[in-house]
Amino acid sequence: RKLVDVAMHLARASCATYSEWCAPRRNRGHAPSSYATLPARRGGKQSVSALPKEENNARAVEVVMEEPEVAKFADGPSKRTESNGYAAAFSLQEVTENASAPSSAKPLKINRDLLLYNMRQKRQKARRVKSPKVRQTLLQEVEDGLMKCMGQDPTDGRSYVSLGKHYVSLGRLEDAKRVYEDGTKATRGENAYIWQAWATLEFKRKNVKQARKLFDAATVADKQHAAAWHGWGMLEKSEGNFKRARDLFVKGIRYQQPQSPNAFLYQSVGALAAELGRPDEARQWFEEACNMGLGKSSPAIWQSWGLLEYSQGNLLEARQIFKSGLDKHPKNRYLWLAWADMEAKEGNGERARRLFDKGHSFNRKDPALLQAWARLEGSVGDTEKARKLFGMGAKVDPQHQPLWQAWGIMEWKVDNIEKARELFQKGVWVSPDSKDACKLFQAWGLLEAQEGNVELARSLFKCAVKVDPRSSPSWQAWAQLEERIGNLIRANELRSYSLQSRIEEASNLDLSPTAATGDSLFVPIVKRLSHWLSSPLDTKQKRLPPKKIDPATRQSSL
């Protein structure tokens, strides 16, 4: 009974502390900048709960303004070495001691909440600043702040997840892995969020076998953790295990609380059913999700459902679904894009333009809308307006590779070959090892094949299939090139490769211009590309007469 009384006194004291501390700062219009600590325990300083009410409040405010007792690191909060970049700020023994310490020895949870919030705000600010020096300073402050948060309570999994994602955004994948490993030890393997973040990291590194084990651990730690079920299902889907992916999505839905269903699981299982040619099942999942109210929080459900109805030839139903989705999410760019693109495919140019214009008015910095709009204008022959829209999109986001590919194809169609080459080149160097770069390599290879540059076209097709071994159009285009020059055996081999259900993907790709030195698989290809980009074409290389391709055939090949 005495313990209950003491706990109630401490709770009232801490609540009064936080309210009185925040009140004058709210009036000044900014959040508190220091953090509260729990009152001292009995046996040391005089207990807050033992004081009279007036002295209790005064002492509470006094305690709040003290610096928090933060767990000290062995060599300071930012202990690092040049060899590994990140070192554990505390040992497992320290974690166990801190976890078993009385709760009054730890700062209040509100301290960590505020610190994590401030670090998230700094990370977002670092993405917006233009000065590299200021950005580096902010990122370093974020790292130090998150490690400080880990010191305040080593058993709080949020610190590990945030720091790990911070390292992933910086490309420090090994450091992120060490953070997640330390987090699982500190939380004794009971935090599903850390397991799920670690599994996502391993999937990103193409370590599929390890990612499966980690996703499994996350679902064991918390069978209601929807992100783990969803991430595991997407992994299996990317590996071609569609039945396994469906089972994981359905199992995740089954384990969710009836009052809190997960929209991502419903949308993913519905989209998977549609891809597998089961429209009735997909429609059932989408309808069930909307009936449960998930349509209010997930525009992706409306988009997937609308595209399903359009693929089944139900144009009116698709329009109604897109309209219902935009009524609930009027600024969603994906719904505007899907609806406008559908109208463009149906030949309703004016309606598509109105939808593109309205969507662009809500999303000024979205390059996908501008790209689709420019493709519409280019398809009807308005090249100047298409170029203007493509230019706006490239200015908004120069990293958007599909825009460079679409722009290059348009210039190719109007026989502006040099401009098309320039655009393909710009798009490739944005991110040469991404899946979008595969389409750029393939389109560029088709252009060179048409112009008779056989060696260069072959090199570009090689790049395409190295980046995305599952790209059937790239394999087929390469096979057609070999067949055209008389290499029938090689053409048949390439077609057989394209029919294989599983192809081992190349790892650690480096297609940047600096990859021309070292042991990269792309050394011969990159040397060839770099030589071509920096010097005129060799007129003595093997060439074929230019083969004119009509626009319809060219579009179908792409």
C-alpha positions in Angstrom: 0.0 0.0 0.0 2.9 2.4 0.8 4.4 1.7 -2.6 1.1 2.5 -4.3 0.9 5.8 -2.4 4.5 6.8 -3.3 3.9 6.0 -7.0 0.7 8.1 -7.0 2.6 11.0 -5.4 5.4 10.8 -7.9 2.9 10.7 -10.8 1.1 13.8 -9.5 4.4 15.6 -9.0 5.7 14.8 -12.5 2.4 15.9 -14.1 2.4 19.2 -12.2 6.1 19.6 -13.1 5.5 19.3 -16.8 2.3 21.5 -16.8 3.9 24.3 -14.9 7.1 24.1 -16.9 5.4 24.2 -20.3 2.8 26.9 -19.4 5.1 30.0 -19.7 6.8 28.6 -22.8 3.6 28.0 -24.6 2.8 31.7 -24.0 6.1 32.6 -25.6 5.2 30.5 -28.7 7.9 27.9 -28.7 8.5 24.4 -27.4 10.6 23.8 -24.2 14.3 23.5 -24.8 15.4 21.6 -21.7 14.2 18.2 -20.4 12.8 17.2 -17.1 14.1 14.4 -14.8 12.2 12.4 -12.2 12.4 13.6 -8.6 15.1 12.2 -6.3 14.4 8.9 -4.5 13.9 8.5 -0.8 17.1 8.1 1.2 19.1 10.7 -0.6 17.7 14.2 -1.1 14.3 15.0 0.5 11.5 13.4 -1.5 9.2 15.7 -3.4 6.2 13.7 -2.2 7.2 14.3 1.4 7.0 18.1 1.1 3.9 20.2 1.7 1.8 21.1 -1.4 3.2 24.6 -1.8 6.8 23.4 -1.4 6.1 20.4 -3.5 5.2 22.6 -6.6 8.1 24.9 -6.0 10.5 22.0 -5.6 9.0 20.4 -8.7 9.8 23.4 -10.9 13.3 23.5 -9.4 13.9 19.8 -10.3 12.6 20.3 -13.8 15.2 22.9 -14.6 18.1 20.7 -13.6 20.1 18.9 -16.2 19.0 15.3 -16.8 21.0 12.4 -15.5 22.1 10.9 -18.7 24.0 7.6 -18.9 27.6 8.4 -19.6 29.5 6.7 -22.4 33.0 5.3 -22.0 34.6 7.9 -24.3 31.8 10.4 -24.7 28.5 10.3 -26.6 30.1 10.2 -30.0 32.6 7.3 -29.6 33.7 6.4 -33.1 36.7 4.9 -34.8 37.9 5.4 -38.4 37.7 1.7 -39.0 34.0 1.1 -38.4 32.4 4.6 -38.2 30.0 3.6 -35.4 30.9 1.9 -32.1 28.4 0.8 -29.5 28.0 3.6 -27.0 27.5 1.2 -24.2 28.1 -2.5 -23.6 25.5 -5.1 -23.1 26.3 -5.3 -19.4 25.6 -1.5 -19.1 22.3 -2.0 -21.0 21.3 -4.7 -18.5 22.2 -2.6 -15.5 20.3 0.5 -16.9 17.3 -1.7 -17.7 17.2 -3.1 -14.2 17.7 0.2 -12.5 14.7 1.8 -10.7 12.5 3.9 -12.9 13.3 7.0 -10.9 16.9 6.9 -12.2 15.8 7.4 -15.7 14.6 10.7 -17.3 10.9 11.0 -18.1 9.8 9.5 -21.3 8.7 13.0 -22.5 12.5 13.8 -22.6 13.1 11.2 -25.2 10.0 12.1 -27.1 11.1 15.7 -27.4 14.7 14.8 -28.3 13.6 12.3 -31.0 11.2 14.9 -32.4 13.9 17.6 -32.5 16.3 15.2 -34.2 13.7 14.4 -36.8 13.1 18.1 -37.5 16.9 18.6 -37.9 17.2 15.7 -40.3 14.4 17.2 -42.4 16.1 20.6 -42.3 19.4 19.0 -43.4 17.7 17.7 -46.6 16.5 21.2 -47.5 19.6 23.3 -46.9 21.9 24.0 -49.8 25.2 24.6 -48.0 27.2 21.3 -47.7 28.9 22.6 -44.5 25.6 23.4 -42.8 24.1 20.1 -43.9 27.1 18.2 -42.5 26.8 20.0 -39.2 23.1 19.3 -38.9 23.6 15.6 -39.7 26.4 15.3 -37.1 24.0 16.9 -34.5 21.4 14.4 -35.4 23.8 11.5 -34.9 25.0 12.8 -31.5 21.4 13.6 -30.4 20.2 10.1 -31.2 23.1 8.5 -29.4 22.3 10.7 -26.4 18.7 9.4 -26.5 20.1 5.9 -26.5 22.0 6.7 -23.4 19.0 8.1 -21.6 17.2 4.7 -22.0 19.1 2.0 -23.8 16.0 -0.2 -23.9 14.0 2.3 -26.0 13.9 0.8 -29.5 13.0 4.1 -31.2 16.5 5.5 -30.8 18.0 2.5 -32.6 15.5 2.6 -35.4 16.0 6.3 -36.0 19.8 6.1 -35.9 19.8 3.1 -38.2 17.6 4.9 -40.7 19.8 7.9 -40.4 22.8 5.9 -41.3 21.0 4.2 -44.2 20.1 7.6 -45.7 23.8 8.5 -45.6 24.8 5.2 -47.2 26.5 3.9 -44.1 24.9 0.5 -44.3 27.4 -1.3 -42.1 27.0 1.2 -39.3 23.2 0.8 -39.6 23.6 -2.9 -39.2 25.6 -2.6 -36.1 23.1 -0.2 -34.6 20.2 -2.7 -35.2 22.3 -5.5 -33.8 23.0 -3.5 -30.7 19.3 -2.6 -30.4 18.2 -6.2 -30.5 20.6 -7.1 -27.7 19.6 -4.1 -25.6 15.9 -4.9 -26.0 16.5 -8.6 -25.6 14.9 -9.3 -29.0 11.5 -8.2 -28.0 11.2 -5.1 -30.2 9.6 -5.9 -33.5 10.4 -2.5 -35.0 14.2 -3.1 -34.8 13.9 -6.5 -36.4 11.7 -5.1 -39.2 14.1 -2.2 -39.8 17.1 -4.6 -39.9 15.3 -7.0 -42.3 14.5 -4.1 -44.6 18.2 -3.1 -44.6 19.2 -6.7 -45.5 16.6 -6.8 -48.3 18.1 -3.5 -49.6 21.5 -5.1 -49.6 20.0 -8.1 -51.5 20.7 -10.5 -48.7 17.3 -12.2 -49.1 18.0 -15.2 -46.9 19.0 -13.1 -43.9 16.1 -10.7 -44.5 13.7 -13.6 -44.3 15.1 -14.7 -40.9 14.8 -11.2 -39.6 11.2 -10.7 -40.8 10.4 -14.0 -39.1 11.9 -12.7 -35.9 9.9 -9.5 -36.1 6.6 -11.4 -36.4 7.6 -13.7 -33.5 8.4 -10.6 -31.4 5.0 -9.1 -32.3 2.5 -11.0 -34.4 0.4 -7.9 -34.8 3.3 -5.9 -36.4 1.8 -5.1 -39.8 5.0 -3.6 -41.3 6.8 -6.9 -40.8 4.1 -8.9 -42.5 3.9 -6.4 -45.3 7.7 -6.1 -45.8 8.1 -9.9 -45.8 5.3 -10.2 -48.3 6.9 -7.7 -50.6 10.2 -9.5 -50.4 8.6 -12.8 -51.5 6.7 -11.0 -54.3 9.9 -9.5 -55.6 11.4 -13.0 -55.6 8.5 -14.4 -57.6 7.0 -16.4 -54.7 3.5 -15.0 -55.2 1.7 -17.7 -53.3 3.9 -17.2 -50.3 3.5 -13.4 -50.6 -0.3 -13.8 -50.6 -0.2 -16.1 -47.5 1.9 -13.5 -45.6 -0.4 -10.6 -46.5 -3.5 -12.6 -45.5 -1.8 -13.8 -42.3 -0.9 -10.2 -41.4 -4.5 -9.1 -42.0 -5.8 -11.9 -39.8 -3.6 -10.9 -36.9 -4.6 -7.2 -36.9 -7.1 -6.0 -34.3 -10.6 -5.5 -35.8 -10.7 -1.9 -34.7 -7.3 -1.1 -36.3 -6.9 -2.8 -39.7 -3.9 -2.0 -41.9 -4.5 -0.4 -45.3 -1.1 -1.4 -46.8 -1.9 -5.1 -46.3 -5.3 -4.8 -48.0 -3.9 -2.8 -50.9 -1.0 -5.1 -51.4 -3.0 -8.4 -51.4 -5.6 -6.8 -53.7 -2.9 -5.6 -56.2 -1.2 -9.0 -56.1 -4.5 -10.7 -56.9 -5.0 -8.3 -59.8 -1.5 -9.1 -61.1 -2.2 -12.8 -60.9 -5.3 -12.5 -63.0 -7.9 -12.8 -60.2 -10.0 -9.7 -60.6 -12.9 -10.9 -58.5 -10.6 -11.7 -55.6 -8.9 -8.3 -55.9 -12.2 -6.5 -56.1 -13.3 -8.2 -53.0 -10.2 -7.1 -51.0 -10.6 -3.5 -52.2 -14.3 -3.4 -51.4 -13.7 -4.9 -47.9 -11.0 -2.3 -47.2 -13.3 0.6 -48.2 -16.2 -0.8 -46.2 -13.9 -0.8 -43.1 -13.1 2.8 -43.7 -9.5 2.4 -44.9 -10.2 4.4 -48.0 -10.2 7.6 -45.9 -6.5 7.0 -45.0 -5.2 5.2 -48.1 -5.5 6.7 -51.6 -3.5 3.7 -52.9 -6.6 1.5 -52.4 -8.7 3.8 -54.7 -5.9 4.0 -57.3 -5.4 0.2 -57.4 -9.1 -0.4 -57.5 -9.6 2.1 -60.3 -6.8 0.6 -62.4 -8.3 -2.9 -61.9 -11.7 -1.8 -63.2 -10.0 -0.1 -66.2 -8.0 -3.2 -67.0 -11.3 -5.2 -67.0 -12.9 -2.7 -69.5 -15.2 -1.0 -66.9 -14.4 2.6 -67.8 -17.4 4.1 -66.0 -16.7 2.2 -62.8 -13.1 3.3 -63.0 -14.0 6.9 -63.3 -16.4 6.7 -60.4 -13.7 5.1 -58.2 -11.1 7.7 -59.1 -13.6 10.4 -58.4 -14.5 8.9 -55.0 -10.9 8.7 -54.1 -10.2 12.3 -55.0 -13.2 13.4 -53.0 -11.4 12.0 -49.9 -7.9 12.8 -51.1 -8.2 15.9 -53.4 -4.4 16.5 -53.5 -3.2 13.0 -54.1 -0.9 13.1 -57.2 -1.2 9.3 -57.9 -5.0 9.5 -58.3 -4.7 12.5 -60.6 -2.0 10.8 -62.6 -3.8 7.5 -62.9 -7.1 9.0 -64.0 -5.6 11.4 -66.5 -3.4 8.7 -68.0 -6.5 6.5 -68.4 -8.3 9.3 -70.2 -5.3 9.8 -72.4 -5.2 6.2 -73.4 -8.9 6.3 -74.2 -8.3 9.2 -76.6 -10.0 11.8 -74.4 -7.3 14.4 -74.8 -9.2 17.4 -73.5 -10.4 15.6 -70.4 -6.9 14.3 -69.8 -5.4 17.8 -70.1 -7.9 19.2 -67.5 -7.0 16.4 -65.1 -3.3 16.9 -65.6 -3.7 20.7 -65.1 -5.7 20.3 -61.9 -3.3 17.7 -60.5 -0.4 19.9 -61.3 -2.0 22.8 -59.5 -2.1 20.8 -56.3 1.4 19.2 -56.9 3.8 21.8 -58.4 6.9 19.8 -57.6 5.8 16.4 -59.0 7.8 15.5 -62.1 5.6 12.4 -63.0 2.5 14.5 -63.7 4.6 16.8 -66.0 6.2 13.9 -67.7 2.8 12.2 -68.5 1.3 15.5 -69.6 4.3 16.1 -71.9 3.9 12.6 -73.4 0.3 13.4 -74.2 1.2 16.6 -76.0 4.0 14.9 -77.9 1.6 12.1 -79.0 -0.6 14.7 -80.7 2.2 16.5 -82.4 2.6 19.5 -80.1 6.4 19.1 -79.7 7.1 22.6 -78.4 4.6 22.3 -75.6 5.9 18.9 -74.8 9.5 20.2 -74.6 8.4 23.0 -72.3 6.6 20.5 -69.9 9.6 18.1 -70.0 11.9 21.0 -69.2 9.7 22.0 -66.2 9.8 18.5 -64.9 13.6 18.2 -65.3 14.0 21.5 -63.4 11.7 20.3 -60.6 13.4 17.0 -60.2 16.5 16.3 -62.3 16.8 12.8 -60.6 13.6 11.5 -62.2 15.0 9.0 -64.7 11.6 8.1 -66.5 11.3 11.8 -67.5 14.7 11.7 -69.3 13.8 8.5 -71.1 10.4 9.8 -72.2 11.9 13.1 -73.4 14.7 11.2 -75.3 12.1 9.0 -77.0 10.1 12.0 -78.1 13.2 13.6 -79.7 14.0 10.3 -81.3 10.6 10.2 -82.9 11.0 13.6 -84.5 14.5 12.5 -85.8 16.4 14.8 -83.4 19.0 12.0 -82.8 21.8 14.1 -81.2 19.4 15.6 -78.7 18.0 12.2 -77.9 21.5 10.8 -77.2 22.2 13.8 -74.9 19.0 13.2 -72.9 19.6 9.4 -72.6 23.1 10.2 -71.4 21.9 12.6 -68.7 19.3 10.2 -67.5 21.8 7.3 -67.2 24.3 9.2 -65.1 21.6 10.2 -62.6 21.8 6.7 -61.2 23.3 4.1 -63.5 22.6 1.1 -61.3 18.9 1.7 -60.8 16.0 -0.3 -62.4 14.9 2.9 -64.2 18.3 3.1 -65.8 17.6 -0.2 -67.5 14.9 1.4 -69.6 17.2 4.2 -70.5 20.0 1.8 -71.6 17.5 -0.2 -73.7 16.0 2.8 -75.4 19.4 4.2 -76.1 20.5 0.8 -77.5 17.5 0.7 -79.8 18.4 4.1 -81.1 22.0 3.1 -81.8 20.9 -0.2 -83.4 18.7 1.8 -85.8 21.6 4.1 -86.6 23.8 1.1 -87.3 26.2 1.5 -84.4 26.3 -2.3 -83.6 29.1 -2.3 -81.0 27.7 0.5 -79.0 24.2 -0.9 -79.1 25.4 -4.3 -77.9 27.3 -2.5 -75.0 24.1 -0.6 -74.0 22.0 -3.8 -74.0 24.6 -5.5 -71.8 24.3 -2.6 -69.4 20.5 -2.9 -69.4 20.5 -6.6 -68.6 23.2 -6.2 -65.9 21.1 -3.6 -64.2 17.8 -5.5 -64.4 18.3 -9.2 -65.4 14.5 -9.7 -65.5 14.0 -7.1 -68.2 12.5 -9.2 -71.0 12.4 -6.3 -73.5 16.1 -5.7 -73.1 16.9 -9.4 -73.8 14.7 -9.5 -76.8 16.1 -6.3 -78.2 19.6 -7.6 -77.8 18.6 -10.9 -79.5 17.0 -9.1 -82.4 20.3 -7.1 -82.9 22.4 -10.3 -83.0 19.9 -11.9 -85.3 20.0 -9.0 -87.6 23.8 -9.2 -88.0 23.7 -13.0 -88.6 24.6 -14.3 -85.1 21.7 -16.7 -84.9 23.2 -19.0 -82.3 23.9 -16.0 -80.0 20.4 -14.7 -80.6 18.8 -18.0 -79.5 21.0 -18.1 -76.4 19.8 -14.6 -75.4 16.2 -15.5 -75.9 16.6 -18.6 -73.7 18.1 -16.3 -71.0 15.1 -14.1 -71.2 12.7 -17.0 -70.7 14.5 -18.2 -67.5 12.2 -17.6 -64.5 15.1 -16.8 -62.2 18.4 -15.1 -63.1 21.1 -14.4 -60.6 21.4 -10.7 -60.2 24.8 -9.0 -60.3 25.7 -7.2 -57.1 27.9 -4.2 -56.3 27.3 -2.6 -59.6 29.2 0.6 -60.5 28.3 2.3 -63.7 29.6 5.7 -63.0 32.3 7.2 -65.2 34.9 6.5 -62.4 34.2 2.7 -62.8 36.5 2.5 -65.7 39.3 1.6 -63.3 39.3 -1.3 -60.8 37.7 -4.7 -60.9 34.2 -3.7 -61.8 32.2 -6.0 -64.1 31.4 -2.9 -66.2 35.0 -1.8 -67.0 34.9 -2.7 -70.7 31.4 -1.3 -71.1 32.0 1.9 -69.2 35.3 2.4 -71.1 33.4 2.0 -74.3 30.7 4.4 -73.3 33.1 7.0 -71.8 35.2 6.9 -75.0 32.1 7.4 -77.2 30.8 10.2 -75.0 34.1 12.1 -75.0 35.0 11.6 -78.7 33.4 11.3 -82.1 32.2 7.9 -83.3 34.9 5.8 -85.0 33.8 5.5 -88.6 35.8 2.3 -89.1 33.8 0.3 -86.6 31.4 -2.2 -87.9 28.2 -0.4 -89.0 25.0 -1.4 -90.6 22.9 0.7 -92.9 20.4 2.7 -90.8 17.1 0.8 -90.4 14.1 3.0 -90.4 11.5 2.0 -87.9 7.9 3.3 -88.1 6.7 5.0 -84.9 4.2 2.3 -84.0 6.8 -0.5 -84.1 9.3 1.7 -82.1 6.7 2.4 -79.4 5.8 -1.3 -79.1 9.5 -2.2 -78.8 9.9 0.2 -75.8 
